[in-house]
Amino acid sequence: MTARPLLLSLAIAATFAGALALPSPAFAQDATAEAVPAGDKAARLDALYEQYWEELLKLNPLQATFQGDNRYNDQLPDFYSAAFRAKSHDFTTKWLQKIESVGSDGLSGQALLSYEIFVRGAKDELESEKYPDWMMPVNQMGSIASYTIMLGSGTGAQPFKTVKDYDNWLARGNRLPVLFDSVIDNMRQGIKAGVVQPRALMEKVVPQLDALIKDKPEDTLLWGPITSMPDDFSDADRTRLTAAYREMIGERIVPSFRKLRDFIADDYLPATRDSVGLDKLPNGAAWYAFNAHQSTTTDMTPAEIHQLGLDEVARIHGEMHKVMAEVGFEGSLQAFFEFMKTDPQFSFKSEDALLAYYRSLEDRINKRIPEQFSLVPKAPFEIRPVEPFRAKSAAGGSYMSPSEDGSRPGIFYVNTYDLPTRKTWDAEDLYLHEAIPGHHFQLALQQELTDLPKFRRFGGETAFIEGWGLYAESLGKSLGVYETPYDYFGYLQNELWRAIRLVTDTGLHSKDWTRQQVIDYMLENSAESETQATAEAERYIAWPAQALAYKIGALKIQSLRAKAEKALGPDFDVREFHAEVLKDGAVPLQILEDKIDRWIAEKQEG
């Protein structure tokens, strides 16, 4: 996964903001456009896209920070406020009108792709305003408190290399109490409107906050930048910053943590709901259908997606029976699942052993990459363990894309929590998905497409991003892994897991399934542990429809590859196909299909 709903960095910014950005009076709105010859429509649009992105970064400074642009690292607007939502609406409306006033007539190639993607995204953004996500800003997957730790602990996107960096976080961190107050106010409005989180989720949030609250600033995760302060800081700066951080953490941030914690425990939890489906909220059925449309970039209904999931589960079970026959296992599929979960041969002896195994995969897979890929990213990546404070509720792995300036590599986060549930047969496919050639290839390459408008380089479509990640898992045998039937079972298990998501996510939010019903279905139909099944079920409850994107996207890429192989026959080159899929960054699935069709036609004509 890439955390919600796109790459981790942009996802956190979007979760903070809940919208694109607000309009800036600092820009002369039409100056750039007027400087471009009126007849050169593509150039005029490119100039507008550049102006749009500059405004977005200036007034959504977290977006800038997460992509490695440090100009606004000291700024933190109140993304949760009604005023910000109103300004975001005006911003989106203004830019949709500006782009549509130029129009798409005569555009082709990248210019047409950019226009279609921008207009579609802006219209969806405005459509989303019908549904009050802002009333439910906290769940076990993320909150203003956890984002504070990610930014201020010294291990995330906020840099802590210079004295100015440290002063930037002081300015930003001291603004946080305003945002905490807005979060609480939004949740109070949610209580009044009947738009509240399920109790099963919020019961997990209180202990998460308890783990972050400490009596002494020095004992908090936010003290990390002080303990790792660069050696070249002067004694005066060192003394000043230490005192300022102690005051900020102890007198403003931790009290805000406590205030949020007490509000949730005393006021919000009693008002939470027993139901778990989004369709149980006001206008919830339409809300979920919209989320499914956004997540999959298709017009498939929840009912159609549910049936597709059932069909895929049955197909993959058939493939698993072949693995059972290959290894000579006698018994039911459920018995085989139990064997795979419990046999000691599939366990890691330590967290260090788990991490070492993942790191060993890099060399093995890189040796075979040239056989499958001609287009590879320049950015490096690292493997790191998930931070302890969020490990219990985090997925088995996640990815953060590199910063644009090269100061931060792509990061594959491996979850070492509950070590007995982390299996050797789960490692190869997870690496392929999150690292190489999955998210690291797709997302890092996208950032290198410097000729594309920045909203495409640094944005994305979940169905494409996660679809590519799941498709990358299918390349394992071509890349020198899945050499044992058990490791190949790991791939099938994870493909099965994504198919199960189609069944369970739609079950939760459109078919009255309960949390326990989802967990039971997962345990009965896959080899996942109860720990993982519970975390995943609660993730789907927290992020309705996000998990649909993986399987829908992968099936589309696989179907397009099959179409190309059939149409081109011996002229089909898998390296060219992969380059064609990746070279334009993340696009909606229908746009992907259109461009692959054009590529096939060009190859046939050539």
C-alpha positions as MATLAB code, in Angstrom:
seq = 'MTARPLLLSLAIAATFAGALALPSPAFAQDATAEAVPAGDKAARLDALYEQYWEELLKLNPLQATFQGDNRYNDQLPDFYSAAFRAKSHDFTTKWLQKIESVGSDGLSGQALLSYEIFVRGAKDELESEKYPDWMMPVNQMGSIASYTIMLGSGTGAQPFKTVKDYDNWLARGNRLPVLFDSVIDNMRQGIKAGVVQPRALMEKVVPQLDALIKDKPEDTLLWGPITSMPDDFSDADRTRLTAAYREMIGERIVPSFRKLRDFIADDYLPATRDSVGLDKLPNGAAWYAFNAHQSTTTDMTPAEIHQLGLDEVARIHGEMHKVMAEVGFEGSLQAFFEFMKTDPQFSFKSEDALLAYYRSLEDRINKRIPEQFSLVPKAPFEIRPVEPFRAKSAAGGSYMSPSEDGSRPGIFYVNTYDLPTRKTWDAEDLYLHEAIPGHHFQLALQQELTDLPKFRRFGGETAFIEGWGLYAESLGKSLGVYETPYDYFGYLQNELWRAIRLVTDTGLHSKDWTRQQVIDYMLENSAESETQATAEAERYIAWPAQALAYKIGALKIQSLRAKAEKALGPDFDVREFHAEVLKDGAVPLQILEDKIDRWIAEKQEG';
ca = [
       0.000    0.000    0.000;
       1.045    3.640   -0.223;
      -1.031    4.800    2.632;
      -4.066    6.751    1.970;
      -4.949    7.071   -0.814;
      -1.980    7.686   -3.061;
       1.645    7.965   -2.141;
       2.194    8.374    1.575;
       3.495   11.900    1.372;
       0.692   13.353   -0.711;
      -1.830   11.309    1.203;
      -0.879   12.875    4.505;
      -1.006   16.329    2.970;
      -4.410   15.591    1.479;
      -5.681   14.227    4.767;
      -4.571   17.383    6.535;
      -6.074   19.604    3.905;
      -9.188   17.786    2.799;
      -8.959   19.899   -0.345;
      -6.544   21.226   -2.914;
      -5.574   24.682   -1.708;
      -6.832   28.231   -1.415;
      -6.498   31.114   -3.869;
      -3.553   33.448   -3.525;
      -3.745   37.205   -4.045;
       0.011   37.194   -4.651;
      -0.340   36.036   -8.249;
      -1.583   38.060  -11.201;
      -4.099   35.512  -12.370;
      -3.923   36.032  -16.145;
      -0.451   37.461  -16.647;
       1.243   34.175  -17.516;
      -1.536   33.029  -19.801;
      -1.607   36.329  -21.695;
       2.148   36.114  -22.297;
       1.658   32.946  -24.344;
       0.378   33.276  -27.926;
      -3.367   32.668  -27.895;
      -3.128   30.142  -30.710;
      -0.668   27.948  -28.869;
      -3.228   26.194  -26.703;
      -0.943   23.501  -25.298;
       1.691   26.033  -24.274;
      -0.942   28.251  -22.715;
      -2.294   25.322  -20.700;
       1.203   24.346  -19.572;
       1.729   27.884  -18.304;
      -1.567   27.746  -16.444;
      -0.721   24.367  -14.909;
       2.582   25.774  -13.669;
       0.831   28.791  -12.161;
      -1.782   26.530  -10.582;
       0.880   24.366   -8.962;
       2.775   27.343   -7.583;
      -0.398   28.636   -5.970;
      -1.216   25.218   -4.597;
       2.200   24.831   -2.966;
       2.205   28.309   -1.498;
      -1.135   27.824    0.147;
      -0.920   24.096    0.863;
       2.594   24.163    2.326;
       2.534   20.555    3.522;
       2.207   19.484   -0.105;
       5.428   21.369   -0.761;
       7.199   19.848    2.242;
       6.291   16.296    1.331;
       7.614   16.674   -2.204;
      10.876   18.189   -0.937;
      10.155   21.861   -1.692;
      11.313   23.656    1.460;
      10.083   27.178    0.738;
       7.105   26.976    3.077;
       8.347   24.635    5.803;
       7.511   27.168    8.518;
       3.858   27.529    7.487;
       0.795   25.590    8.644;
      -2.657   26.857    7.632;
      -5.662   25.535    9.508;
      -6.606   22.907    6.948;
      -9.512   21.747    9.094;
     -11.316   25.090    9.253;
     -14.533   26.019    7.451;
     -12.748   29.057    6.036;
     -10.118   26.855    4.438;
     -12.765   24.548    2.956;
     -14.524   27.553    1.433;
     -11.312   28.914   -0.023;
     -10.451   25.471   -1.367;
     -13.804   25.337   -3.130;
     -13.186   28.742   -4.674;
      -9.685   27.701   -5.716;
     -10.860   24.518   -7.436;
     -13.780   26.285   -9.120;
     -11.530   29.062  -10.375;
      -8.954   26.721  -11.855;
     -11.498   24.415  -13.454;
     -13.039   27.430  -15.176;
      -9.634   28.725  -16.298;
      -8.605   25.391  -17.832;
     -11.982   24.654  -19.412;
     -12.056   28.156  -20.920;
      -9.010   27.167  -22.974;
     -10.655   23.878  -23.981;
      -9.333   20.627  -25.442;
     -10.066   21.095  -29.145;
      -6.967   20.348  -31.184;
      -4.977   18.902  -28.279;
      -3.168   15.573  -28.621;
      -0.549   13.493  -26.848;
       0.539   14.659  -23.415;
      -1.391   17.913  -23.749;
      -4.662   16.025  -24.144;
      -3.804   13.652  -21.284;
      -3.035   16.566  -18.975;
      -6.248   18.369  -19.855;
      -8.420   15.278  -19.342;
      -6.755   14.396  -16.033;
      -6.960   17.942  -14.655;
     -10.606   18.474  -15.550;
     -11.658   15.071  -14.281;
      -9.814   15.609  -10.991;
     -11.224   19.085  -10.408;
     -14.780   17.954  -11.100;
     -14.379   15.020   -8.719;
     -12.960   17.380   -6.097;
     -16.044   19.564   -6.324;
     -18.334   16.528   -6.323;
     -16.658   15.267   -3.143;
     -17.826   18.360   -1.265;
     -21.266   16.756   -1.022;
     -19.819   14.298    1.471;
     -18.559   15.604    4.847;
     -15.297   13.722    5.349;
     -14.190   16.701    7.397;
     -16.597   15.686   10.178;
     -14.585   12.484   10.729;
     -10.950   13.660   10.737;
      -9.629   11.061   13.195;
      -9.396    7.292   12.977;
      -6.921    4.585   13.892;
      -5.124    4.949   10.535;
      -4.266    8.596   11.025;
      -4.982   11.808   12.880;
      -3.570   15.253   13.481;
      -1.573   13.692   16.344;
       0.060   10.952   14.273;
       0.815   13.386   11.451;
       2.454   15.673   14.016;
       4.783   12.839   14.993;
       5.567   12.011   11.368;
       6.512   15.622   10.717;
       8.171   16.547   13.994;
      10.064   13.424   15.058;
      13.004   14.085   12.738;
      12.475   10.927   10.667;
       9.918   12.167    8.133;
       9.526   14.764    5.412;
      10.168   17.821    7.614;
      13.953   18.418    7.381;
      16.152   18.977   10.429;
      19.573   19.703    8.966;
      20.116   23.426    9.507;
      19.267   25.984   12.164;
      16.665   27.381    9.778;
      15.092   23.914    9.525;
      14.790   23.789   13.299;
      13.263   27.267   13.417;
      10.853   26.267   10.649;
       9.460   23.425   12.735;
       9.210   25.725   15.742;
       6.982   28.040   13.726;
       4.932   25.203   12.291;
       4.705   23.216   15.509;
       3.574   26.200   17.558;
       0.597   26.520   15.189;
      -0.627   22.999   15.892;
      -2.990   23.783   18.807;
      -5.180   25.768   16.380;
      -5.541   22.701   14.162;
      -6.261   20.421   17.118;
      -9.066   22.762   18.187;
     -10.545   22.718   14.683;
     -10.410   18.917   14.594;
     -12.346   18.745   17.849;
     -14.863   21.311   16.618;
     -15.415   19.343   13.401;
     -16.010   16.171   15.390;
     -18.533   18.004   17.573;
     -20.356   19.078   14.420;
     -20.239   15.483   13.261;
     -21.911   14.347   16.477;
     -24.737   16.840   15.913;
     -25.167   15.770   12.277;
     -24.995   12.036   12.986;
     -21.774   11.720   10.992;
     -19.482    9.864   13.393;
     -16.905    7.105   13.281;
     -17.657    3.494   14.234;
     -16.862    2.717   17.858;
     -14.600   -0.183   16.827;
     -12.176    2.288   15.224;
     -12.164    4.974   17.867;
     -11.489    2.498   20.655;
      -8.088    2.017   19.000;
      -7.341    5.743   18.901;
      -7.316    6.416   22.648;
      -4.423    4.020   23.385;
      -2.580    5.400   20.362;
      -2.793    8.868   21.863;
      -1.907    7.574   25.329;
       1.306    6.171   23.867;
       2.275    9.591   22.526;
       1.533   11.590   25.690;
       4.472   11.951   28.062;
       4.997   14.138   31.113;
       8.439   15.268   29.976;
       9.131   16.668   26.493;
      12.381   14.700   26.501;
      10.413   11.446   26.626;
       8.290   12.215   23.560;
       9.050   11.194   19.995;
       9.105   14.904   19.169;
      12.357   15.267   21.092;
      14.191   13.345   18.367;
      15.464   16.448   16.533;
      17.079   17.707   19.741;
      18.876   14.435   20.508;
      20.153   14.277   16.921;
      21.024   17.947   16.540;
      23.875   18.434   14.030;
      27.331   18.836   15.543;
      28.039   22.072   13.666;
      25.332   24.048   15.502;
      26.755   26.763   17.740;
      26.390   26.485   21.500;
      24.073   29.502   21.463;
      21.762   27.923   18.861;
      21.882   24.592   20.621;
      20.841   26.162   23.948;
      18.154   28.355   22.363;
      16.587   25.562   20.290;
      16.601   23.088   23.167;
      14.712   25.522   25.381;
      12.298   26.504   22.614;
      11.513   22.883   21.730;
      10.996   22.018   25.386;
       8.483   24.835   25.698;
       6.695   24.059   22.415;
       6.355   20.342   23.136;
       5.594   20.626   26.830;
       3.271   23.642   26.814;
       1.529   23.432   23.460;
       1.787   20.140   21.569;
       1.451   17.596   24.376;
      -1.433   19.550   25.966;
      -3.117   19.434   22.550;
      -2.611   15.669   22.472;
      -4.210   15.444   25.916;
      -7.114   17.664   24.913;
      -7.878   15.517   21.863;
      -7.465   12.325   23.857;
      -9.844   13.460   26.592;
     -12.411   14.720   24.084;
     -12.442   11.378   22.282;
     -12.590    9.346   25.497;
     -15.179   11.469   27.307;
     -17.354   13.012   24.574;
     -16.807   11.310   21.235;
     -16.672    7.611   22.103;
     -20.129    7.701   23.755;
     -21.485    9.221   20.527;
     -19.865    6.761   18.133;
     -21.963    4.270   16.202;
     -22.261    0.507   16.390;
     -22.558    0.239   12.590;
     -19.472    0.182   10.398;
     -20.705    0.813    6.847;
     -20.421    4.210    5.203;
     -23.881    3.596    3.791;
     -25.267    3.867    7.332;
     -24.458    7.590    7.420;
     -26.672   10.293    5.882;
     -26.502    9.974    2.078;
     -24.056    7.153    2.746;
     -24.923    4.883   -0.198;
     -24.201    7.672   -2.677;
     -21.101    8.609   -0.659;
     -19.715    5.083   -0.961;
     -20.551    4.814   -4.674;
     -18.671    8.082   -5.210;
     -15.699    6.795   -3.228;
     -15.678    3.643   -5.378;
     -15.710    5.760   -8.532;
     -12.819    7.878   -7.278;
     -10.791    4.912   -6.076;
     -11.160    2.734   -9.167;
     -11.500    5.533  -11.784;
     -14.305    3.442  -13.258;
     -18.076    3.586  -13.216;
     -18.420    0.085  -11.765;
     -21.150   -0.140   -9.124;
     -20.481   -1.600   -5.671;
     -22.624   -4.600   -6.661;
     -20.534   -5.232   -9.801;
     -17.306   -4.945   -7.837;
     -18.603   -7.360   -5.191;
     -19.394  -10.013   -7.815;
     -16.031   -9.538   -9.510;
     -14.396  -10.150   -6.149;
     -16.316  -13.374   -5.590;
     -15.299  -14.608   -9.054;
     -11.629  -13.792   -8.472;
     -11.598  -15.483   -5.066;
     -12.899  -18.677   -6.678;
     -10.316  -18.527   -9.492;
      -7.358  -17.971   -7.157;
      -8.503  -20.760   -4.844;
      -8.228  -23.024   -7.889;
      -4.608  -21.956   -8.411;
      -3.864  -22.634   -4.756;
      -5.141  -26.184   -5.076;
      -2.494  -26.697   -7.765;
       0.210  -25.592   -5.305;
      -1.147  -28.008   -2.719;
      -0.899  -30.834   -5.233;
       2.658  -29.805   -6.156;
       3.897  -29.994   -2.548;
       1.891  -33.148   -1.823;
      -0.290  -31.577    0.847;
      -3.265  -33.725    1.751;
      -6.231  -31.975    3.251;
      -8.523  -29.047    2.654;
      -7.548  -25.588    1.458;
      -8.364  -24.303    4.917;
      -5.988  -26.886    6.423;
      -3.301  -25.737    3.996;
      -3.865  -22.136    5.082;
      -3.378  -23.234    8.687;
      -0.184  -25.075    7.779;
       1.184  -22.004    6.028;
       0.354  -19.812    9.021;
       1.735  -22.084   11.731;
       4.604  -24.205   10.413;
       7.862  -22.963   11.995;
       9.769  -23.158    8.706;
       7.969  -20.014    7.541;
       8.875  -17.839   10.549;
      11.667  -15.288   10.969;
      13.905  -15.810   13.973;
      14.164  -12.090   14.779;
      13.226   -8.642   13.572;
      16.801   -8.220   12.325;
      16.490  -11.426   10.320;
      13.267  -10.181    8.766;
      14.842   -6.891    7.738;
      17.981   -8.615    6.449;
      15.901  -10.917    4.273;
      14.084   -7.995    2.681;
      17.395   -6.241    2.045;
      18.803   -9.367    0.406;
      16.047   -9.305   -2.195;
      17.341   -6.106   -3.773;
      20.409   -7.697   -5.399;
      18.524  -10.798   -6.512;
      15.799   -8.871   -8.260;
      17.998   -6.098   -9.686;
      19.994   -8.681  -11.665;
      16.900   -9.568  -13.651;
      15.358   -6.099  -14.005;
      16.958   -5.402  -17.448;
      15.049   -8.371  -18.866;
      11.744   -6.708  -18.023;
      12.433   -2.965  -17.907;
      14.190   -0.439  -20.117;
      12.851    2.493  -18.081;
      14.086    2.607  -14.471;
      14.246    5.426  -11.892;
      17.391    7.234  -10.826;
      16.348    7.708   -7.177;
      17.604    5.222   -4.551;
      15.408    3.680   -1.909;
      15.834    2.379    1.625;
      14.156   -0.233    3.761;
      13.160    0.879    7.261;
      11.052   -0.689   10.009;
       7.671    0.908   10.742;
       7.906    3.194   13.769;
       6.727    1.425   16.959;
       4.009    3.965   17.799;
       2.014    3.110   14.664;
       3.138   -0.470   14.031;
       0.167   -2.159   15.705;
      -2.372   -0.664   13.284;
      -0.124   -0.387   10.223;
      -0.135   -2.704    7.224;
       2.675   -5.171    6.582;
       4.458   -2.743    4.303;
       4.121    0.756    2.862;
       6.089    3.126    0.657;
       7.029    6.820    0.770;
       8.257    8.289   -2.501;
      11.557   10.186   -2.715;
      11.715   13.956   -2.472;
      12.136   15.925   -5.670;
      15.458   17.418   -4.578;
      17.020   14.025   -3.895;
      17.503   14.635   -0.183;
      15.157   11.799    0.784;
      15.180    8.394   -0.913;
      12.134    6.296   -1.558;
      11.397    4.403    1.657;
       9.910    0.930    1.980;
       8.525    0.607    5.515;
       8.453   -2.992    6.798;
       6.242   -3.822    9.775;
       8.033   -6.018   12.313;
       5.215   -5.901   14.891;
       3.853   -9.309   15.979;
       6.810  -11.100   14.375;
       5.249  -14.607   14.337;
       2.630  -13.372   11.857;
       5.262  -12.086    9.376;
       5.960  -15.044    7.102;
       8.875  -15.816    4.799;
       6.471  -16.674    1.988;
       4.992  -13.188    2.256;
       8.255  -11.318    1.728;
       9.037  -11.597   -1.975;
       5.720  -10.395   -3.311;
       5.544   -7.585   -0.721;
       8.971   -6.377   -1.833;
       7.945   -6.510   -5.496;
       4.850   -4.440   -4.681;
       6.347   -1.785   -2.431;
       9.888   -1.467   -3.732;
      11.204   -2.810   -7.036;
       9.589   -2.857   -9.554;
       6.397   -1.723   -7.792;
       5.832    1.596   -6.087;
       9.455    2.683   -6.182;
       9.660    2.330   -9.953;
       6.298    3.910  -10.680;
       6.398    6.803   -8.226;
      10.077    7.700   -8.572;
       9.838    7.609  -12.379;
       6.800    9.844  -12.214;
       8.769   12.479  -10.326;
      11.478   12.362  -13.013;
       9.015   13.291  -15.760;
      10.056   16.912  -15.637;
       8.291   17.783  -18.898;
       4.914   16.908  -17.411;
       2.838   19.425  -15.457;
       3.677   19.162  -11.784;
       0.121   18.208  -10.834;
       0.750   14.983  -12.734;
       4.314   14.420  -11.510;
       3.350   14.775   -7.872;
      -0.255   13.633   -7.985;
      -1.664   10.285   -8.898;
      -4.506    7.849   -9.274;
      -4.851    5.136   -6.648;
      -6.137    2.565   -9.138;
      -3.068    3.073  -11.315;
      -0.555    3.314   -8.470;
      -1.833    0.334   -6.505;
      -2.808   -1.527   -9.648;
       0.794   -1.249  -10.798;
       2.004   -2.446   -7.398;
      -0.157   -5.568   -7.592;
       0.745   -6.118  -11.253;
       4.422   -5.935  -10.232;
       3.838   -8.882   -7.898;
       2.835  -10.988  -10.909;
       6.343  -10.501  -12.402;
       8.064  -12.489   -9.653;
       9.026  -15.588  -11.654;
      10.377  -13.405  -14.461;
      12.522  -11.583  -11.897;
      14.068  -14.635  -10.253;
      11.854  -15.092   -7.212;
       8.913  -17.378   -6.353;
      11.369  -20.246   -6.828;
       9.595  -22.482   -4.312;
       5.926  -23.454   -4.396;
       5.535  -21.866   -0.970;
       6.863  -18.489   -2.140;
       4.570  -18.685   -5.165;
       1.748  -19.434   -2.783;
       2.689  -16.154   -1.082;
       2.010  -14.350   -4.347;
      -1.309  -16.152   -4.777;
      -2.218  -15.385   -1.178;
      -1.632  -11.680   -1.707;
      -3.491  -11.665   -5.004;
      -6.274  -13.450   -3.154;
      -6.109  -10.812   -0.443;
      -6.772   -8.074   -2.996;
      -9.669  -10.041   -4.457;
     -11.079  -10.515   -0.956;
     -10.923   -6.747   -0.554;
     -13.424   -6.363   -3.394;
     -15.795   -8.667   -1.535;
     -15.313   -7.336    1.979;
     -15.054   -3.588    1.301;
     -18.277   -3.624   -0.700;
     -19.749   -5.990    1.869;
     -19.032   -3.550    4.683;
     -20.255   -0.432    2.958;
     -23.110   -1.634    0.750;
     -24.286   -5.060    1.956;
     -24.648   -4.744    5.738;
     -21.612   -6.863    6.574;
     -20.319   -6.510   10.122;
     -16.708   -6.075   11.188;
     -16.662   -9.638   12.540;
     -18.250  -10.996    9.369;
     -15.432   -9.467    7.339;
     -12.752  -10.877    9.656;
     -14.363  -14.327    9.520;
     -14.552  -14.224    5.705;
     -10.865  -13.339    5.508;
      -9.843  -16.109    7.887;
     -11.994  -18.685    6.110;
     -10.814  -17.822    2.627;
      -7.139  -16.936    3.052;
      -4.018  -17.692    5.055;
      -3.919  -14.331    6.814;
      -3.520  -14.156   10.563;
      -6.234  -12.818   12.816;
      -3.983   -9.853   13.622;
      -3.668   -8.954    9.969;
      -7.320   -9.657    9.184;
      -8.443   -7.400   12.014;
      -6.121   -4.558   11.000;
      -7.206   -4.845    7.384;
     -10.914   -4.974    8.202;
     -10.576   -1.831   10.301;
      -8.599   -0.156    7.539;
     -11.464   -0.759    5.094;
     -13.894    0.667    7.619;
     -11.697    3.764    8.054;
     -11.031    4.292    4.325;
     -14.168    3.207    2.440;
     -13.414    2.038   -1.137;
      -9.660    2.794   -1.064;
      -8.830   -0.912   -1.047;
     -10.867   -1.517   -4.219;
      -8.239    0.181   -6.346;
      -5.584   -2.543   -6.170;
      -7.324   -5.416   -7.881;
      -9.308   -3.272  -10.313;
      -6.114   -1.532  -11.432;
      -4.071   -4.730  -11.737;
      -6.763   -6.485  -13.751;
      -6.807   -3.557  -16.173;
      -3.019   -3.607  -16.681;
      -3.039   -7.393  -17.116;
      -5.869   -7.202  -19.644;
      -4.044   -4.493  -21.603;
      -0.876   -6.596  -21.670;
      -2.851   -9.585  -22.942;
      -4.429   -7.380  -25.621;
      -1.006   -6.105  -26.707;
       0.538   -9.589  -26.770;
      -2.302  -10.868  -28.937;
      -2.263   -7.887  -31.295;
       1.510   -7.652  -31.723;
       2.472  -11.317  -31.573;
       6.253  -11.746  -31.983;
       6.689   -7.947  -32.099;
       5.524   -7.634  -28.503;
       8.361   -6.534  -26.188;
       7.513   -6.580  -22.501;
      10.111   -3.885  -21.798;
       8.403   -1.561  -24.252;
       5.006   -2.350  -22.758;
       6.207   -1.569  -19.228;
       7.790    1.675  -20.435;
       4.559    2.659  -22.174;
       2.527    2.027  -19.016;
       4.914    3.967  -16.778;
       6.192    6.796  -18.979;
       3.253    9.150  -18.455;
       2.870    8.755  -14.707;
      -0.337    7.714  -12.981;
      -3.445    8.164  -15.107;
      -7.095    7.108  -14.753;
      -7.669    3.588  -16.044;
      -9.763    4.617  -19.038;
      -7.042    7.039  -20.116;
      -4.474    4.241  -19.658;
      -6.508    1.971  -21.920;
      -6.830    4.650  -24.571;
      -3.100    5.323  -24.659;
      -2.156    1.638  -24.789;
      -4.602    1.201  -27.663;
      -2.866    4.059  -29.478;
       0.527    2.479  -28.799;
      -0.637   -0.862  -30.204;
      -1.956    0.866  -33.327;
       1.314    2.750  -33.807;
       3.319   -0.473  -33.430;
       1.128   -2.216  -35.985;
       1.517    0.648  -38.429;
       5.266    0.925  -37.856;
];
